[in-house]
Amino acid sequence: MHIYREPRVTLIARLEFREPEHMPVQWMGEASGGERLAEFAGRICYMSQRNPASRSTAVYLDNIKKQGHGSVFEHAVYVLLIEGISRSCTHELVRHRAGFGYSQLSQRYVDESEAAFVMPPAIIGDEAQERAWQSQMEAAQAAYIAAVESLMTRYSHIADRIHRRKMAREAARSVLPNGTETKIVVSGNVRAWRTMLELRAGEGAEQEIRRMALAVLKVLQAEAPSFFDDFEVYQGEDGIPAARPAYHKV
Ligand SMILES: Cc1cc2nc3c(=O)[nH]c(=O)nc-3n(C[C@H](O)[C@H](O)[C@H](O)COP(=O)(O)OP(=O)(O)OC[C@H]3O[C@@H](n4cnc5c(N)ncnc54)[C@H](O)[C@@H]3O)c2cc1C
């Protein structure tokens, strides 16, 4: 049985900014395509392509955050593949609606007989609890396999094998625990990512999604620092890393 002890976050898509030839901007400083696009969008509002204040993209975008002019952040979209998180974690994640799109592994179609499981951060390092948890996962997986088998027999009169399997799996999955590992593709614009990160990387968030949010933050900060570098990672009062933005809900 494969056990995940931390999530895996991979950036799988970013946008390409194509500057219109007839409206060039006096850029300053290095920046990614998404950051340039947001600056371009912001400058359209005031037709300030000449960059009269000689601001670098980083300084310009920091001012956007300060002013709360976050709608220009909606143009820049990043798509992440997130693996090694539990179904309970994605249940919380998909509550973030505005500006997000999701595609998640289907337990109706995919055989979970060899599913992986995500160990709750709270028990990692406690050998006795880890052992107990693992045997609970093994029991649940065995129950799932048995349920699929007996449901396949029950529905043997259904000629279409794919449909029969789907009927068996969709019922059998009810015995799988919240800790079952899942995979999800998440596309989100920068404004949406920031709001999610503020809520889920904070100390009030549940530990697994908090850990996932920190992993997402790391990837996005590396990709587009000007959008996310006001997030400070710190040690929470509970001794666990957390993050908070300098600018609340832009
Ligand atoms: C620590 C924590 C504990 C939680 N506990 C629970 C719980 O016990 N039970 C539970 O059900 N949920 C719980 N949630 C989920 C929470 O209620 C939200 O559903 C989740 O955080 C998504 O937030 P959001 O709606 O702001 O995000 P999004 O849907 O991404 O929306 C972003 C922002 O857009 C605006 N917006 C979006 N939709 C609308 C709308 N329809 N009308 C007006 N404005 C809109 C709002 O300003 C909103 O903040 C919890 C969340 C956290 C962080």
The ligand as an SDF file (V2000), in Angstrom:
LIG
                    3D

 53 58  0  0  0  0  0  0  0  0999 V2000
  -10.8660   27.3490    8.7110 C   0  0  0  0  0  0  0  0  0  0  0  0
  -12.0660   27.0530    7.8550 C   0  0  0  0  0  0  0  0  0  0  0  0
  -13.1080   26.3110    8.3770 C   0  0  0  0  0  0  0  0  0  0  0  0
  -14.2290   26.0130    7.5970 C   0  0  0  0  0  0  0  0  0  0  0  0
  -15.2480   25.2650    8.1200 N   0  0  0  0  0  0  0  0  0  0  0  0
  -16.3370   24.9860    7.3820 C   0  0  0  0  0  0  0  0  0  0  0  0
  -17.4150   24.2040    7.9010 C   0  0  0  0  0  0  0  0  0  0  0  0
  -17.3920   23.7660    9.0310 O   0  0  0  0  0  0  0  0  0  0  0  0
  -18.4770   23.9560    7.0930 N   0  0  0  0  0  0  0  0  0  0  0  0
  -18.5500   24.4460    5.8190 C   0  0  0  0  0  0  0  0  0  0  0  0
  -19.5540   24.2120    5.1370 O   0  0  0  0  0  0  0  0  0  0  0  0
  -17.5510   25.1700    5.2970 N   0  0  0  0  0  0  0  0  0  0  0  0
  -16.4420   25.4520    6.0240 C   0  0  0  0  0  0  0  0  0  0  0  0
  -15.4220   26.1830    5.4840 N   0  0  0  0  0  0  0  0  0  0  0  0
  -15.5220   26.6010    4.0850 C   0  0  0  0  0  0  0  0  0  0  0  0
  -15.9560   28.0660    3.9610 C   0  0  0  0  0  0  0  0  0  0  0  0
  -17.2610   28.2700    4.4660 O   0  0  0  0  0  0  0  0  0  0  0  0
  -15.9090   28.4990    2.4780 C   0  0  0  0  0  0  0  0  0  0  0  0
  -16.8370   27.7300    1.7550 O   0  0  0  0  0  0  0  0  0  0  0  0
  -14.5410   28.2900    1.8620 C   0  0  0  0  0  0  0  0  0  0  0  0
  -13.5420   28.8090    2.6990 O   0  0  0  0  0  0  0  0  0  0  0  0
  -14.4810   29.0130    0.5180 C   0  0  0  0  0  0  0  0  0  0  0  0
  -14.4610   30.3870    0.7880 O   0  0  0  0  0  0  0  0  0  0  0  0
  -15.1690   31.4350   -0.1440 P   0  0  0  0  0  0  0  0  0  0  0  0
  -16.6130   31.1530   -0.2800 O   0  0  0  0  0  0  0  0  0  0  0  0
  -14.7350   32.7770    0.3880 O   0  0  0  0  0  0  0  0  0  0  0  0
  -14.3830   31.1320   -1.5190 O   0  0  0  0  0  0  0  0  0  0  0  0
  -14.8240   31.3130   -3.0090 P   0  0  0  0  0  0  0  0  0  0  0  0
  -15.9890   30.5090   -3.3450 O   0  0  0  0  0  0  0  0  0  0  0  0
  -13.5920   31.0310   -3.7910 O   0  0  0  0  0  0  0  0  0  0  0  0
  -15.2100   32.8120   -3.1160 O   0  0  0  0  0  0  0  0  0  0  0  0
  -14.2330   33.8440   -3.0490 C   0  0  0  0  0  0  0  0  0  0  0  0
  -14.9430   35.1280   -2.6920 C   0  0  0  0  0  0  0  0  0  0  0  0
  -15.8320   35.4820   -3.7440 O   0  0  0  0  0  0  0  0  0  0  0  0
  -17.0120   36.0500   -3.1970 C   0  0  0  0  0  0  0  0  0  0  0  0
  -18.1450   35.1500   -3.5070 N   0  0  0  0  0  0  0  0  0  0  0  0
  -18.0740   33.8640   -3.9730 C   0  0  0  0  0  0  0  0  0  0  0  0
  -19.2920   33.3840   -4.1720 N   0  0  0  0  0  0  0  0  0  0  0  0
  -20.1550   34.3450   -3.8200 C   0  0  0  0  0  0  0  0  0  0  0  0
  -21.5450   34.4120   -3.7860 C   0  0  0  0  0  0  0  0  0  0  0  0
  -22.3150   33.3930   -4.1710 N   0  0  0  0  0  0  0  0  0  0  0  0
  -22.1160   35.5400   -3.3580 N   0  0  0  0  0  0  0  0  0  0  0  0
  -21.3600   36.5990   -2.9810 C   0  0  0  0  0  0  0  0  0  0  0  0
  -20.0180   36.6030   -2.9690 N   0  0  0  0  0  0  0  0  0  0  0  0
  -19.4180   35.4880   -3.4010 C   0  0  0  0  0  0  0  0  0  0  0  0
  -16.8040   36.1540   -1.6970 C   0  0  0  0  0  0  0  0  0  0  0  0
  -16.2230   37.3960   -1.4030 O   0  0  0  0  0  0  0  0  0  0  0  0
  -15.8150   35.0550   -1.4460 C   0  0  0  0  0  0  0  0  0  0  0  0
  -15.0520   35.2320   -0.2610 O   0  0  0  0  0  0  0  0  0  0  0  0
  -14.2990   26.4930    6.2480 C   0  0  0  0  0  0  0  0  0  0  0  0
  -13.2450   27.2460    5.7350 C   0  0  0  0  0  0  0  0  0  0  0  0
  -12.1350   27.5230    6.5130 C   0  0  0  0  0  0  0  0  0  0  0  0
  -11.0030   28.3250    5.9110 C   0  0  0  0  0  0  0  0  0  0  0  0
  1  2  1  0
  2  3  1  0
  2 52  2  0
  3  4  2  0
  4  5  1  0
  4 50  1  0
  5  6  2  0
  6  7  1  0
  6 13  1  0
  7  8  2  0
  7  9  1  0
  9 10  1  0
 10 11  2  0
 10 12  1  0
 12 13  2  0
 13 14  1  0
 14 15  1  0
 14 50  1  0
 15 16  1  0
 16 17  1  0
 16 18  1  0
 18 19  1  0
 18 20  1  0
 20 21  1  0
 20 22  1  0
 22 23  1  0
 23 24  1  0
 24 25  2  0
 24 26  1  0
 24 27  1  0
 27 28  1  0
 28 29  2  0
 28 30  1  0
 28 31  1  0
 31 32  1  0
 32 33  1  0
 33 34  1  0
 33 48  1  0
 34 35  1  0
 35 36  1  0
 35 46  1  0
 36 37  1  0
 36 45  1  0
 37 38  2  0
 38 39  1  0
 39 40  1  0
 39 45  2  0
 40 41  1  0
 40 42  2  0
 42 43  1  0
 43 44  2  0
 44 45  1  0
 46 47  1  0
 46 48  1  0
 48 49  1  0
 50 51  2  0
 51 52  1  0
 52 53  1  0
M  END
$$$$
